[in-house]
Amino acid sequence: MDTPIRLMLTGGGTGGHLFPAIATAEALCKRLPGSEVLFVGTKRRMDKTSLEQYGYATCSIHSKGLKGKNIVSLLQGLLVLPISCLEAMFHILRFKPHLVVGVGGYVTGPVVAAARLLGKPTIIHEQNSVPGLANRKLGSLASRICLSLPGSEKWFPAEKTVLTGNPVRNAILAQAEKADEIIQKPLTLLVLGGSLGAHRVNELVSEAFGLGLSGLQEIKVIHQTGPADAKKIAATYRKNNIDATVEPFFTDMAAVYKEADLLVSRAGATTLAELAVLGKPAVLIPYPYAADNHQEKNAEFYVQGGGALMYIEKELTAKILADKLVQLLGDREQLQKMSTAMQSRAFPQAAERIVDECLDLLNRKPKT
């Protein structure tokens, strides 16, 4: 049996970055029991809260974003970079990882760069169709680049890239393997706006249900609003006598996904990977201010496969959304077809593939 290894994972700032890292850690520890994992992240609450519930060791470094910043913030970010690199080197020398894996976000840059300076093998994983600034710059430094979606290889040295898919956490994979009936009664719409919520999506969906269309009166709604809109959106549903469960954030996403027959969602890469594995049809409303418009490009992969529909936010009204929801939720056969199409775009073995690449870099991948 292979001996355990020490893996350093870095990235964060959103659940979309952290959850694939968690899935990779889960796959490694299952493959090589006794392996040690250390997450190097930011000081943001999201990083700490998400990681603590999984029991992984964490530490943080000072780091600031650079892209799209004003001149003052840009200078601050550049000035803190040397400190970030020194802190990263300290954690690497202390933990002595066999290799370092970066999953995106500005904290990834100094940690992966420090690892290369110290002679450690490195992997970066890109979740989106268009890579972020940190991963784009790290492409020339990293030993290997794992990609989630076809087409994103054009941003990196071709000889380093491998299409692995975007890792999905064990709880989601376990839910996908259960033989639950896909279409249940009453039909349930799940609304997601990412880990921080999406104000315009919240407004559009709640307004759509407030129009009084008969096709939406018997629909159950589960709505993740983010912290800012929870009370207002819950009140709107109550006013319109809609059976709705409204929370700022759901921690047990596997249980929430289980209930859903259709989703209205942003088009974050990790959410889309989870929907694909579970075969959940979706109406996607990409975040219009995402860097390089990457959410719209993420969505296109699933729309082209037939598992999702996409609407541009500025062109979407509550009436258009309501009519489409009535049409979809009234056609179980179409929902089933979309479910199958969505699942055809899934990469359920993504975490295992990344672990394969890690072990291959260490010359420990078993011969097949």
Phi, psi and omega in degrees: 000140179297145178280156181296160176232169174252121182244128173257126177248141180220146182148182174135190185108332175218160176299329180300330176275320187287319188296320174297326177295318178297317179298321178294318178298318178300316181294321179295313182293332175287319181289315183235081181306141181092354177296148179254139180233134174232126176264128173251115185228197177268179178270008181292146184299324180305316181299308185296314182297315183295321185281326183300322184291343178263352174081017180270147177291142182224157168208171183221160174230161174286129182200144179227148177288155181244325187288135174072018182265155173288172189299323181293312180295324179296316178296319178299317179297319179291322181292329182277347183303313178301322178295317179302315182294319179295317178297319179298317179297321178300313182294324179292316180294327180285315185278332181055057180291151172287327174202167183236132179241125177255137184244015176103163187098153188296337179292338181299321186305299182295329182288314179293321178297318179296321179298318179294321177299328181268008174079021180270140173296145183225146173232138167246144178243127180253118182280326190266164177293329176242118185293150174286172184301316183299308181294324180299317180289330183278352183305322181282340182270324188294148177288326182208152183232117179262132186245149180266327187230142176299144179105334182282353179295340182294345181273353189229164173300122189301325185289348182261346191271149174213134179276111181251336192089177183256119185300142179241138184298155184304320183297324178288317178299319180297321178296321181295330183279348179282145185268045178289149175295132185292314182261121184240168175242139351289156178297140185237130175258126176255130182245121181233138176237022185089175187294338182254001181086171180215105188302313183292322176297317177304314181295312184300315183290314181296323177293323179300318180285343178276356182281348175079020179293133185298329181292349180250357186291329183261006182277135173271141182240134169242122192229116172267114189260343196082165187291333189284327191252359191303310184295317182295316182291321177299320179295323179296316178296318180299317181301326183260012176057041178263134177285098187227136170254117185240126178221150175297323184201139177255128179272327180264079184291332179299317179293322180291314179301323182304324184281341192277135172258335180207148179238149161246124191208156162295179185240045173294146187299319183290318176301316180296321178297320179293317179297322180295314179300322182275348182068045181257118177293153187211149166256115187257135177235089185301145176294119189289344183253014177297144181306130178056024179055036188292333181294321178296320179290324174302313185298325184302325181299320183276327176295316179298331178281347178095004183268351185212158170246150181232138174234136174282130190306314185292343180261357187260134174244165178299323180293316178299317180294316181300314180299319181292320178296319177300316181296313183291313184288345176266004184229086183297327180296319178293320178300321179294318178297318179295323178299313179297317180295320179298317182293334179292345180260012184273155173235074185295341181261018186302314182297318179296324179294321178292320175299320176304316181294322176300310183291328177295319177298328180270007182059036182237009178288128182296146178288141180247000000 
